């Protein structure tokens, strides 16, 4: 259709041209806004409770929650934590280790938790991404340290467990009377972190757009601390239980924790 540039445009034609230009410009402006001006907002929203543990791996925690990303997508690259004991500022430094499944599965009538090695994950824009994380001690390989402390006890127990017709109770009593047992118990107690106190938890998230911290606070009571410390006694005699085909359950403590906005 030929266009006559000598004739002025009608109002309808002018409006049609303006609308056509806007139809082309608005998506481009939106892309530029989303790309360069729209800011990412990311937050961690805890769910449930924090779980405190102490075993061969030392003192550590597990917790769960969701990451919320607004406006833009991002990738969570690393999650670390510091637990600070208020009375003496002693610090437990932790790094994400595994993702325990929040859903238990039944295996031969027993309920088990599956674990997945911690890895980066993406949080899509304007969505929630679940994060259930078990942390490990970054200071040292506590499992190797614990095994080194426990080895003399296990070695000294060999003669006791090799006795014919010895009972579980007799073996347990004899092992606890060993000088190696007392030495190992003192050494393991040096690595016990969960004393009765108020604690601050600093959760640090490294993502593709930066880093942010969330701070929480919780209190551990004396009886809860004693319950966790009793795991040390279990560690020292777990080889006895294994010898008789028994299992010992390690205790944990679940605590409510609230955001520290100070």
N, C-alpha and C positions, 0 to 999 in steps of 0.2 A: 504494500500500500504506500503510495508516494506521500511524502510529507512536505507540505508547503510552509516553508519557514517565514514567508512574507506575511502570512496571516497570523494574527495573535491567537494564542491558545485560549481555549474556553476554560472556564472555572473547573469543569469536570476533568478536562485533560490535565490541568495543573495539579489537581488533587491526586489524580491517578499517578502522575510522575513522582510526586512527593511520597506517596505511599510506597511506590516501588523502591525508591531510594532508601526509605526507612526500613523496608523489608530486608534490604541488603546490609544496611549499616548496623541495625540493632543486634543481630547475631554476632557481628564482629566486635561490637562494643562489649557485649556480654562475655565473649571469649577473653577479651583483654582484661575485663574486670575480674573474672574468675582466675585468670592466669597470674595477674600481677598485683591486683588490689585486694582481693578477697583473702582474708587471713585465716590460717588454720587455728582451730581451737580444739585442744585435746585434753582429756581428763581421765583419771582413773577413779572408778566408783567401786568401793569394796562391797563385797556381799558376804553374809555369814560372819564367821569368826576367824581369828588368827590362831593357828595351832603351833604350840611350842613343843620342841622335841629335844631329847638328849640321848645319844646312843654311841655306837662305835664311830659314827661320823661327827661326833662332838655335839655342840649346841647349835640348833638352827630352827627355821620356821617354815611353815607353808601358809599360804593365804590365797584367796580367790576374789574375783571381781570381774569387771568389764572395763574395756577402754572405749571411750566415746570420742569420735572425731566429728567436728562440725566444719562445714564449708569445704574442706579438702580431705583427700585421702593421705595416709602416711603409713610408714612401715616401722613397727616397733623392733629395734635392733638389739636391745639389751635391757634387762631389768636387774638392778642391784638394790641392796638394802643395807642400812646400818641400824643396829639396835644399840641404843645408848642407855646405860644404867645411870639413873639420876644421882644416886648418892655419891658415886665416885667417878662418873664420866667414863667408866669402862665401856669399850665399844666392840661390838661383834660385827665384823664386816662379812657380808654375804653376797653371793652372785647366783643368778638363776641357774638351776641345774636340770630339772625335769619338769614336765607338765603332767601331774597326776590327773587321771580322768575323774570328773565329778560323779560319774555313774559307776556303780559297782556291778560286777558281773559274777554270776554264779558258776563255780567250777567244782563239780563233784560234791555239791551241797555246801561248799565254802564260798564266801563272798570275797572277791579279790579286786584290787585296784590296778588298772593298767597305767603304765608310765611311758611318756614320750620324751626323748631328749629335747631340751629347750632349744628353740631356734627362732629366727626372726619371723614375724607374721604381719600381714597387712590389715589395716583398719580402714575400711572404705568410708568415704565421705558420708556424714549424716547416718551412720550406723553404729551398732555396738558390737565389739569383739570380745568374747569371753577369754579370761586369762586366769587359770588356776596354776599356781607356781610353787614348786618346792625349791628352796634355796640351799646352798652349801657354803661351808666356811671357806673363805678365800685366803686365810692366813697360812694354812698348811694343809697337807693331806692328813686329816685327822684319822681316817681309817687306818692308814699305815702306822701313825703314832700310837693309836690305841692297840693295834695288834702287837707292836713292839713292847708295850707295857704289859700286855696280857700274856705274852709268850712264856715268861718264867713261871707263871702260875700254872699254865697248861702243862708245861714240862714237869714241874714238881708234882702234878696231880697224877702222872702216869702210874706211879707205884701204888697209889691209893685205889685207882680205878681198876687196876689189874688184880686186886684181891678177889678171891673166889667168894661168891655169895654176899658180897657187900651190898647193903641197901642204899637207896637214894639218900635217905636221911643221914646215914652214917658217912657216906661219901661227901655230902654237902658240909657236914660238921667238920670233917677232917680237913677238907680243902680250905675252909674258912679259918682253920687254926694254923695254916702254913705262914711262915714269915714272909714268903713271896706275895701272899695274898694281901697282907697289910701294907707292904711296900707299894704294890700296884694300886691299891685303893687310894693311898695318899697321892700318888702321881696322877691318877684319873680325876681326882677331886680338884686338882690345880686347873684343869681344863673345863670345869663346870661353870657355866655362865649364869644360869637362871636362879639368882638369889632373890629373896623376897624384897621387892623394891618397886618403884615406878619407872617405867621404861618409855623412851621415845623411839618410834620407828620412822626412819626417813627412807622413803621408797623413791628411787631415782630411775626414770625411764629415758632411755636414749632412743630417739626416733629419727626419721629421715629429714625432719625439719628442725631438729634441735633437741633440747633436754629439758625435762621439768621434774620437780620434786613434789612429793606429797608427804606431809608429816602427820603421824598418828601417835596416840598415847594409850598405854594400858598399864594396869597394876597387877603384879604377881604376889599372891598372898603366901604366908609362911607354909601352910599345909600343901599348897600347890608346888612350891619350890621343893619341899621334902619328897613329894611324890615323884618329881622328875629326877631328883638326886638318887632315889632308890634304884633307878636303872643302872647305876654304877655297880651295885651289888649283883644285879642280874647279869651284867657283862662278865663279872668275875667268876660266875659259876655256870654260865651258859654251856660250857663244854661238858659239864657234869650232866646237865639235863639232856644234852644231845647223846651222851653215852648211853643213857637209859631210854632213849627214844621219846623224850618229853620235849615240850616247847615252852619257852618263857615269853610272855608278852611284855614288850616295852611300853611304859606308860607315856602318855602325852597329856598336855593341858590345852584346852581351848578357851580363848579369852575374847570378850568383846573389846573392840578398839574403836576409838573415835578420833576424828580429825583434830589435830592440834593447830589452831589458827593463830597462835601467838607469834 
